[in-house]
Amino acid sequence: MQELIIYALLFAALIGHTLLAGKMYRKVHENPKLSIQEKNDWKLKALIFPGYYWYKYKNSGSAL
């Protein structure tokens, strides 16, 4: 039973990570102010730590 709870928590964390990365990916892609290089940089960061870089993206001047 304990193993099932651990797997459920890992699955929930993976789903949350994926959804937040996808949300940031869309927002960055829609931003006309960013160059292709900047978009690719933010998208790569979104795949690694989406929560942390979403916060940094929102507080930077490049967010819409």
Secondary structure as GFF3:
##gff-version 3
##sequence-region A 1 64
A	DSSP	alpha_helix	2	30	.	.	.	ID=ss1
A	DSSP	alpha_helix	36	48	.	.	.	ID=ss2
A	DSSP	alpha_helix	50	59	.	.	.	ID=ss3
###
